[in-house]
């Protein structure tokens, strides 16, 4: 499977994930394809949150991968995609490029990319995955968000060819996908935790209506965040159960 070699290009779609799912239902996807668009009318992030991207300024795309993956290893999809996006960004910018749980890439703490993964499950196996990536490349102005956004252009003060970004992202996705297949979950999980934003640091988080301080320890195989509380005990939180406070 050659990731990103075959592409479906659109001027505009509702979202590349949704278009990839339509192509799959129509029998157009065999594995490794990339659906890419200049603009998304309904771009979305994790848990239905929105994704802002100006037309033809950024990378908005979805890769389709075929798998025969145990459900217990499904977080591997998040890991290998996060690593691929992180390495792509790190090729072009200086500063600290890190993976922020659960689905963001940050540069010096500012959000530069988001990831949305959706899967096809049959007979308790993951048979396919839609790996959606939004990467800010040439956009320099953004609406106000809770976490300040940035782009490669804002960091390096130069415009990049989006084709170069696609080639490098496809390369790294192929690399980490192959590494997972040959070396297994533990290898890519080790690499992921080396790049994890705020790992080992004490930081403020919002849990419900409370502000609490934790030390980020780990992300478990189910994708839950594990943190040390003030008593030295591990607490676990899933998506939308905890919020990083800037």
ABEGO torsion letter per residue (X at the ends): XBBGABBBBBABBABAAAAAAAAAAAGABAEGBBBBBABBAABBBBGGBBBBBBBGABBBBBBBBBBBBBAAAAAAAAAAAAAAAAAAAAAABBEBBBBBOAABBBBGGBBABBBBBBBBBBGGBBABBBBBBBBBAABABBBBBABBBBBAAAAAGBBBBAAAAAAAAAAAAAAAAAAAAAAEAAAAAAAAAAABBGBGBBBBBBBEABBBBBBBABBBAAGBBBBBBAAGBBBBBBBGABBBBX
